[in-house]
Amino acid sequence: MSPTNRSPERLVVIGGDAAGMSAASQARRLRTPDELEIVAFERGHFSSFSACGIPYWVGGDVATRDELIARTPEEHAARGIDLRMRTEVTEIDVAGRRVRTRAVDSGAEAWTSYDKLVIATGARPIRPDLPGIDAPGVHGVQTLDDGQALLDSLAATRGRSAVVVGAGYIGVEMAEALVNRGYEVTVVNRGKEPMATLDPDMGRLVHEAMEGLGIRMVDDAAVTKILTGGDGRVRAVGTESAEYPADVVVLGIGVRPETGLARAAGLPLGEHGGLLTDLSMRVRGHENIWAGGDCVEVMDLVSGRERHIALGTHANKHGQVIGTNVGGGYATFPGVVGTAVSKVCDLEIARTGLREKDARRAGLQYVTVTIESTSRAGYYPNAASMKVKMLAERRTGRLLGVQIVGREGAAKRVDIAAVALTARMTVEEMTALDLGYAPPFSPVWDPVLVAARKATAAVREDAG
Ligand SMILES: Cc1cc2nc3c(=O)[nH]c(=O)nc-3n(C[C@H](O)[C@H](O)[C@H](O)COP(=O)(O)OP(=O)(O)OC[C@H]3O[C@@H](n4cnc5c(N)ncnc54)[C@H](O)[C@@H]3O)c2cc1C
């Protein structure tokens, strides 16, 4: 048979957002439709959208929902990707190399066979089983449908009180969105400080700044019930000791990998419930199945442990790697150092590497330093203060982690530390980094370098 008469291989992708459609798009760049048929299934209404932008759309910084859609199903179709919307994959038959699908609107079921399979099912938001949790006015913010429902709810409410449950980065960003919409915002948080991805001393800075913005912070409190009014809508959020009035409630409690299908199919899952892959993002032990994005566990390059981190930046990279490999090329995803940035109003929050408790858990001994510096030369207009906390390994001085909280110019400085972590630099080596300097951009010693100098001294002092 001549190559032109051979029927193409079929790639099936489960999940039509960041990881799945990045994989599909990259595979399509490398393989023509004659060589590789690509069929993707997405149960929702939207493909290739930015959930990351939802807080800014809800807050009014981004005017319309459509600005958050990177590529529509029609645009994917024009590139030779058969993206079937509102179609849920309900079963993976690994031995038979096929998936069972169900049309969400009609219920019609069908089987589709595959030669290669990509699992990119994302993560599922945690929704605690509390009285009143399904009441009108209680919202998640995972999808564009969620964002629209929240905006509709805000438009329908007459009151101005909002409660955000959870103070991770999504809770913090949603608190800002609601402040921008003119709401009196209460954040109820189970932890002792907001932003549990920081050490508590740095989380405290976020706490204080949020209170300074007029946000009521309720820490160390678990929500026990959602109270409703006579109209059935939410009216308050209850903890064991208090009630907080709420015309709307936003849930930002975290996510778990969406791996029910994979589990039922007998695919390997890690201790955090995410799929386990090799460095090429191939599911371990399965030659023709790849997985990426929020449904997988990733290697933390600093601690050497597997973790589940749900971030779009990883999902897009995973998709690129998968698409390259599926398309016949070669690429790997080595792992992450745990970099994340966010903000609440003008306060920027950044972290990379290990927190103190991560270092302890990994069996690493460390020294820490915290410095205060400015975003620009102290004499230059609008120089804003920032705090930088740095962890370095005892004796070796290897950089282990950095956290930064401050105003404009604080967050993206963490990228210097992310590069240093990836290169396994010591804090002393960091002090000689040739970073750019001019008064509008930084003091002559960048705050990250000031921290590295202090950490170098602390490592030496510790060594005696
Ligand atoms: C409010 C918010 C803000 C965020 N901000 C940031 C940020 O600032 N920076 C950052 O890096 N990340 C951010 N993220 C995280 C980022 O959006 C996710 O990490 C990213 O979307 C993950 O991509 P994914 O493709 O793995 O999963 P998803 O985007 O969740 O896509 C998975 C898709 O699979 C579909 N699916 C699942 N199961 C099935 C099935 N059985 N059949 C068919 N379809 C299925 C789902 O409907 C979904 O569309 C944010 C997330 C949220 C919710």
PDBQT file of the ligand as one rigid body, heavy atoms in Angstrom, charges set to zero:
ROOT
HETATM    1  C1  LIG A 501      -9.914  31.500  38.715  1.00  0.00    +0.000 C 
HETATM    2  C2  LIG A 501      -8.657  30.845  38.243  1.00  0.00    +0.000 A 
HETATM    3  C3  LIG A 501      -7.494  31.593  38.114  1.00  0.00    +0.000 A 
HETATM    4  C4  LIG A 501      -6.317  31.000  37.699  1.00  0.00    +0.000 A 
HETATM    5  N1  LIG A 501      -5.185  31.762  37.586  1.00  0.00    +0.000 NA
HETATM    6  C5  LIG A 501      -4.026  31.188  37.174  1.00  0.00    +0.000 A 
HETATM    7  C6  LIG A 501      -2.851  31.967  37.027  1.00  0.00    +0.000 A 
HETATM    8  O1  LIG A 501      -2.851  33.184  37.272  1.00  0.00    +0.000 OA
HETATM    9  N2  LIG A 501      -1.716  31.352  36.606  1.00  0.00    +0.000 N 
HETATM   10  C7  LIG A 501      -1.682  30.011  36.303  1.00  0.00    +0.000 A 
HETATM   11  O2  LIG A 501      -0.631  29.498  35.893  1.00  0.00    +0.000 OA
HETATM   12  N3  LIG A 501      -2.800  29.244  36.429  1.00  0.00    +0.000 NA
HETATM   13  C8  LIG A 501      -3.950  29.799  36.852  1.00  0.00    +0.000 A 
HETATM   14  N4  LIG A 501      -5.091  29.033  36.970  1.00  0.00    +0.000 N 
HETATM   15  C9  LIG A 501      -5.013  27.583  36.711  1.00  0.00    +0.000 C 
HETATM   16  C10 LIG A 501      -5.172  27.247  35.226  1.00  0.00    +0.000 C 
HETATM   17  O3  LIG A 501      -6.348  27.804  34.726  1.00  0.00    +0.000 OA
HETATM   18  C11 LIG A 501      -5.196  25.756  35.073  1.00  0.00    +0.000 C 
HETATM   19  O4  LIG A 501      -4.007  25.242  35.632  1.00  0.00    +0.000 OA
HETATM   20  C12 LIG A 501      -5.289  25.318  33.622  1.00  0.00    +0.000 C 
HETATM   21  O5  LIG A 501      -6.493  25.720  33.065  1.00  0.00    +0.000 OA
HETATM   22  C13 LIG A 501      -5.148  23.811  33.535  1.00  0.00    +0.000 C 
HETATM   23  O6  LIG A 501      -5.319  23.414  32.229  1.00  0.00    +0.000 OA
HETATM   24  P1  LIG A 501      -5.787  21.933  31.912  1.00  0.00    +0.000 P 
HETATM   25  O7  LIG A 501      -5.936  21.842  30.426  1.00  0.00    +0.000 OA
HETATM   26  O8  LIG A 501      -4.910  20.968  32.591  1.00  0.00    +0.000 OA
HETATM   27  O9  LIG A 501      -7.175  21.781  32.649  1.00  0.00    +0.000 OA
HETATM   28  P2  LIG A 501      -8.532  22.588  32.451  1.00  0.00    +0.000 P 
HETATM   29  O10 LIG A 501      -8.282  23.971  32.038  1.00  0.00    +0.000 OA
HETATM   30  O11 LIG A 501      -9.337  22.346  33.678  1.00  0.00    +0.000 OA
HETATM   31  O12 LIG A 501      -9.204  21.851  31.235  1.00  0.00    +0.000 OA
HETATM   32  C14 LIG A 501      -9.657  20.525  31.350  1.00  0.00    +0.000 C 
HETATM   33  C15 LIG A 501     -10.851  20.415  30.428  1.00  0.00    +0.000 C 
HETATM   34  O13 LIG A 501     -11.209  19.052  30.351  1.00  0.00    +0.000 OA
HETATM   35  C16 LIG A 501     -12.619  18.974  30.313  1.00  0.00    +0.000 C 
HETATM   36  N5  LIG A 501     -12.962  17.623  30.760  1.00  0.00    +0.000 N 
HETATM   37  C17 LIG A 501     -12.698  17.072  31.972  1.00  0.00    +0.000 A 
HETATM   38  N6  LIG A 501     -13.137  15.812  32.011  1.00  0.00    +0.000 NA
HETATM   39  C18 LIG A 501     -13.681  15.549  30.797  1.00  0.00    +0.000 A 
HETATM   40  C19 LIG A 501     -14.289  14.418  30.223  1.00  0.00    +0.000 A 
HETATM   41  N7  LIG A 501     -14.428  13.268  30.908  1.00  0.00    +0.000 N 
HETATM   42  N8  LIG A 501     -14.740  14.514  28.959  1.00  0.00    +0.000 NA
HETATM   43  C20 LIG A 501     -14.611  15.675  28.255  1.00  0.00    +0.000 A 
HETATM   44  N9  LIG A 501     -14.047  16.773  28.747  1.00  0.00    +0.000 NA
HETATM   45  C21 LIG A 501     -13.571  16.715  30.002  1.00  0.00    +0.000 A 
HETATM   46  C22 LIG A 501     -13.090  20.067  31.243  1.00  0.00    +0.000 C 
HETATM   47  O14 LIG A 501     -14.402  20.463  30.942  1.00  0.00    +0.000 OA
HETATM   48  C23 LIG A 501     -12.068  21.159  30.953  1.00  0.00    +0.000 C 
HETATM   49  O15 LIG A 501     -12.494  22.083  29.983  1.00  0.00    +0.000 OA
HETATM   50  C24 LIG A 501      -6.297  29.607  37.385  1.00  0.00    +0.000 A 
HETATM   51  C25 LIG A 501      -7.462  28.853  37.509  1.00  0.00    +0.000 A 
HETATM   52  C26 LIG A 501      -8.622  29.446  37.929  1.00  0.00    +0.000 A 
HETATM   53  C27 LIG A 501      -9.865  28.617  38.061  1.00  0.00    +0.000 C 
ENDROOT
TORSDOF 0
